[in-house]
Amino acid sequence: MRRIPFFKLLAILQIAMLARRHLQGLTREDRRRMAELVRHGHQLTRDERRELRELAAKLEPGAFARAAARQAMPFGGKAKRAR
């Protein structure tokens, strides 16, 4: 494995832990179903795509993105808010 600077590695691991916390917000059945739907990829029916969107919404992607941005900028950087 190529050497990764320590602070980059630390940021990657912190974001991975953050993602894990968000995934734990789903029930075991929701996580199983999401994984099943994702594995089917482009072959999903319209109803399955809707179901996947609903499951993804439960992950609070906006909150995850904001928290990940804060993790990536640990020294006081501020992410610009989309308007």
C-alpha positions as CSV (number, residue, x, y, z in Angstrom):
1,M,0.0,0.0,0.0
2,R,1.2,3.4,-0.9
3,R,2.0,5.6,2.1
4,I,-0.8,8.0,3.0
5,P,0.0,11.1,5.1
6,F,-1.1,10.5,8.7
7,F,-3.7,13.4,8.7
8,K,-5.3,12.2,5.5
9,L,-5.5,8.7,6.9
10,L,-7.0,10.1,10.1
11,A,-9.6,12.1,8.1
12,I,-10.5,9.0,6.0
13,L,-11.0,6.9,9.1
14,Q,-13.1,9.5,10.9
15,I,-15.3,9.8,7.8
16,A,-15.7,6.0,7.7
17,M,-16.7,6.0,11.4
18,L,-19.2,8.8,10.6
19,A,-20.7,6.8,7.8
20,R,-21.0,3.8,10.1
21,R,-22.9,5.8,12.6
22,H,-25.3,7.0,9.9
23,L,-25.8,3.5,8.6
24,Q,-26.6,2.3,12.2
25,G,-29.6,4.7,12.0
26,L,-31.3,2.2,9.8
27,T,-32.8,-1.0,11.1
28,R,-31.1,-4.3,10.3
29,E,-33.8,-5.1,7.8
30,D,-33.4,-1.7,6.1
31,R,-29.6,-2.1,5.8
32,R,-30.1,-5.6,4.4
33,R,-32.7,-4.4,1.9
34,M,-30.5,-1.4,0.9
35,A,-27.5,-3.7,0.2
36,E,-29.8,-6.0,-1.8
37,L,-31.1,-3.1,-3.9
38,V,-27.6,-1.6,-4.5
39,R,-26.3,-4.9,-5.7
40,H,-28.9,-4.9,-8.4
41,G,-27.8,-1.5,-9.6
42,H,-29.2,-0.5,-13.0
43,Q,-31.7,-3.4,-13.1
44,L,-34.0,-2.0,-10.5
45,T,-37.7,-1.5,-11.2
46,R,-39.3,1.9,-10.7
47,D,-40.7,0.8,-7.3
48,E,-37.3,-0.5,-6.2
49,R,-35.7,2.8,-7.1
50,R,-38.3,4.6,-5.1
51,E,-37.7,2.3,-2.2
52,L,-33.9,2.9,-2.4
53,R,-34.4,6.6,-2.5
54,E,-36.6,6.4,0.7
55,L,-34.0,4.3,2.4
56,A,-31.2,6.7,1.4
57,A,-33.2,9.6,2.8
58,K,-33.3,7.9,6.2
59,L,-29.5,8.2,6.2
60,E,-29.8,12.0,6.3
61,P,-27.3,12.6,3.4
62,G,-27.2,16.4,4.0
63,A,-26.2,15.9,7.6
64,F,-23.7,13.3,6.7
65,A,-22.1,15.6,4.0
66,R,-21.9,18.6,6.4
67,A,-20.3,16.4,9.1
68,A,-17.9,14.8,6.6
69,A,-16.9,18.3,5.4
70,R,-16.2,19.3,9.0
71,Q,-14.1,16.2,9.4
72,A,-12.1,17.0,6.2
73,M,-11.4,20.5,7.4
74,P,-10.4,20.0,11.0
75,F,-8.5,23.3,11.4
76,G,-11.4,25.8,11.3
77,G,-12.2,25.7,7.6
78,K,-15.8,26.5,6.8
79,A,-17.8,24.8,4.1
80,K,-19.9,27.1,2.0
81,R,-23.6,26.4,2.2
82,A,-25.4,25.7,-1.0
83,R,-28.3,28.1,-1.6
